[in-house]
Amino acid sequence: MSLKGKIEISGLTDVGSVRDHNEDAISSDENLGLAVLADGMGGHRGGEMASAITVSTIIDTLKKKLKKITPGETDEETGYSLESVAVHDAVALANENVFNASNENSQYKGMGTTVVVVLFYDNRFTVAHVGDSRLYRLRDGVLEQITRDHSLMQELIDRGFYTPEQARQSLNKNLVTRAIGIESGVQIDVQEDVAQVDDIYLLCSDGVTDMIEDDLIQETIMKCGDDLEKAASELIREANEHGGKDNISALLARPIKPFPVKNSLFSRFFDLFS
């Protein structure tokens, strides 16, 4: 099922004001309703390689996998949709590919990347993520962080050692506890939720969230929401104006028409209560 004309996606990536090369990577496919963002790490341009491998692996894998599944069906073993299982498996394959490339080339030893993936289908979406790249949703004027950072700082916040405000000033805020490609396997967080027409979803690297507060992110998206490319450009401009200390990437998606899979149980439930 093509989502062309039902989901619009637009994004930009920028080197920032301090770095000399960009280790972020973004990609999307409106036909699939798919958006992917990765923020690489590792010396000698290893981060660039890790994020590029991750994004291309996920896009290419899902193009193949989604053709072979029956939309709207559930995986009996996990209870997730078949689409969610496909996203999880694509991220797991990306981890394997980055890990193998790191071990095969000493120049890229130890490289890794964060990743956040969103797939829209059947009036809902799946998000999978590893690391501290985030997904936000703007719905009815309220911005909500959907993902939860896999970072040392988030663990310290959870344990009460820091408030979120104190954490923003910490020198340790960018230490991630999970990343793609560091080990042969990785734990991937997967969530499913209902998508509504005119929701705006923001995938972003920490080059955005380290530089600007959530209230400014919300204000910027609301001001520019009719033009997703302009919204991405404004978020990058704001991040650079507030220091631009890292690479900056913003990828936005918005459902513009309903996209149910006909005759699926979920769609009948959604139609009944919407």
N, C-alpha and C positions, 0 to 999 in steps of 0.2 A: 504494500500500500504506500503510494507516494504522498508525502506531506507537503509537496510543493504548493505554495499558495495558501497554506494553512499555518505554517510556522515561518516566521522571518528571523534570520540570524545575521548578526554583523559584529565584527570585532577588529581590534587593532592591537599591535604590540610595539613597544618602544624601548630603546636601549636605556633610557633614563638620563640623568644629568651627570652621573659619576662613572659608571662602568664604560669600558671600551668595546664590549661586544654583548650581544643579546643571547642569553641562555634560555629564554622563554620560547615556547612554540604553541601556536594555536591553529585549529582547523575546524571546519564544519561542513555539513552536508544537509541542505534544506530538504532534499528529497527523503532522506532518512530521518529527519528531525534530530540530528546529532550534532553535538558541540563538544570539543575536547580542548583542554588547556593543560600545559605542563610547564613546570618551572625547574630547570635543570641545575645541577650542582656538580662541581668537580673541576680540577685544574686542567690547564692545557686544552681548553675548549671542550672538556669532557661533558660539561653540563649541556652544551649545545647538542652534542651527539646523543646524550641520554634523552633529552626532551624530544628531539626529532624522531628517534627510534620509537619512543612511546606513542607519540601522536600518530605517526604513520601506521604503526602496528594496529592500533585500536581502530582507526578509520578503515583500513583495508580488511581487517578481520570481520568487522561488523557488516561491511558491504556484502561479504560472502555469507556470514551466518544468518543474517536477517532474511535472506532469500529462502532459507531452508526451513524456517519455523512457521508454525501456524499462529497468526496473530491472535492475541486475546486468550491464549491457553496458559495454564499454570503447570509448573514443574512439580510433580508429585513428591519428589524427595525433599526439596527445599521449601516449597510453598510459595516461592517467588514466581513471577511471570517468566515465560520463556525468554522474553526480551531482557529481563534483569540478569538471568543466567548467562545470556550471550555477552552482555556488557562485562559481567564479572570475569568471564573466561577470556575476553579480549584484553582486559587489564592484566590478568595473570600471565598471559602470553607476552605482553609488553615487558613485564618484569623479567621473565625468562630471557627475552631477547637482549635487554640491556645488561643483565647479569653476565650472559655469555659473551657479549661484545666487550665488556669490561675485562673479563678474564683472558680473552684472546688477544688483546692489544694493551701492552703496558702503558701506552700513552693515555689510555682512558681508565686505568686502574682506579677503582673506587668511585667511579662516576655514578650518579643517581639523579632522580627527579621526583618531584611531587606530580600529582595528576588529579584532575577532576573532569568527569565525563557526565554529560546529560543526554538522555535519549527520550524523545517524546513518542507516544504511541497510545491509541485507544483512550483519548481524553485523560491521559495521565503521563507521568514521567518517572524515569529511574535515574538516580544519581549515584555514581560510584566515585570514591576518592581515596587517595593515599597522600598523607602529608598535610601541609597547611595552605594549599591553594583552596579557595572557597567557592561555594555556591550560595548566592543570596536570591531571595524572591521578593519582588515588590508587588503587593496585592492590596488594592483599595487604599493606596497611599501609605501602607505600612511596610517597612523593610524588615525582613527576617533572614537571619543566617541559617541556612538549611544544614550545612555540613558542620562538623565539629573538628577543630584542628587536631592533628596528631603531632603534638609538640610538647616539649618539656614544660613550657610556660602554661599551656592549657592544663597539664596534669597538676602543676602547682596551684593554679587557680581552683581546680576541682577540690584540692585538698585544703584550701583555705589559707595558703601561704601568701597569696597575692589577690588583690582585687583586679578586675579587668583594667581599671584606670592605671594602677601601679604597674601592671604588666607591660603597658605600652611604653614605659620608660626604661624597661629592663634591657640590659645588654644581651641577655640569653633568650630573647623572645623568638629568634629564628632557628633554634635548635629543634629539628624535627625528630620524632621518635619512630616514624615509619617513612620509607621512601622506596620508590621503584628502583630495582636493580642492585641494591646493596647486598641482598642475600638471595639464595636460590628460590625462596618462597616469600610471599608477603601477605599480610592480612589486609583485606580490602573491605571497606565499609560500603554497604549497598542499602539504599532507601528507595521506597516507592511512595508516590503521593498523587493526588488528583491535580490535574492542570486545568486552569480556567482561562478562557479567552481574555486577553488584555493583561494577564500576568506578565511581568517582565522578570526574566531570570538573568542574573549576572554571574558569570564565571570569572574569577580574577586571581592573579598571583599576589603574593604578599608585597610586591612593589606598589600595589594600590593600597592595601589595608594597613601597611606600616606607616604610610605617609598621610592618609586622610581618614578621619573618623567616619563612623557609620552614618551619622546624621548628615554629613556633607555628601556621602555617596547617595543617600536617599534623595537629598535636595537636587543633586545633579541629574539623577535619572528621571525624577519627576519633571524637571524643567525641560529636559531634552528627550523625553520618552517617545515622542512621535517620530523621532529619527534616531534609530539605534546606533548608526555609525557616528552621528554627532555626539550621542551620549558617551560612547567609547572614547572619542577624541577628547571630550571635556574631562572625563575621569583621568585620562593620561595627563592632560594639561594641569589639572589640579595636583596630581601626585608629583609632577615635576616642579610646580611652584612651591610645594611644601618640602622640597629637598631632592626628590628624584634619586634616592640613594641606591636603588636597585632597578633591575629591568621591570617594566610596567606592562601588564597585559590585561585587557578587558574584553570579554566576549559576551554579547547580550543576545537573548532569544525571547521571542514573544509569540504565543499562539494568537492568531488573528481570526481563525474560524474553528469550530468544533472538528474533531478528527476521531470519531468513534470507529471501532471495528464492528461492523454490522453483525447483529445476532449474538454478540458475546455476552455472557452473564454480567460482566462488569459494566458494559455499556447499557444494558437494560436497567441495571441498578442505578447507574449514573443519571440516565434519562428520567427515571422515576422520581428521584429526589432533587434534581436540579431545576 
